[in-house]
Amino acid sequence: MNRKGILRILGIVLILVLSIGLDRVTKIYVREHIHISDNIFVIKNFFTILHAENTGAFLSLGDSLQNPWKFILLSLLPLLALAFGVFYVMLKPSIGKLTTTGIVLVIAGGAGNLYDRMLYGSVTDFMHMNFKIFQTGVFNVADVSIMIGMGLILLESWQKDRDTKRKKLAADAETSPA
């Protein structure tokens, strides 16, 4: 493996470790220091820290499922998807930098939440934002990692689409009679 490949893999591992580590540290702190009934207003009427345990997936989806379906849908399938994602990003060096970073952030966020779900039976969520016209659900650092990752993937996709359209327009302008 060449130097560029080694640096790429080290970058992937660094992003995974930092993202998962930050998620773990914040969740452990919340579990140990913030009571379920506490509301800490960081920015009044906008950003609140609280302690919630989510036994489902995004916005508690699937929390009422019974086993084995709950285990299959909320633990086994995500574990398989994360494993596939790791292999894909490691074995496909031709992926753009933003997309690679995005996939790694999604994997890290998914792994952080899956770890909680498998260890505790729930995912610790603790941040809430009120934008006046809408409010977020309660979320955590892993969720932020997933959202940033998806944003990076979409951004690079949009950039590639824009560049393709520009090249097509330029090619059409060259071939059309003047």
Helices and strands as residue ranges (DSSP letters): H 3-33, E 39-43, E 47-54, G 58-60, H 69-71, I 72-76, H 77-91, H 97-120, E 123-129, H 141-175
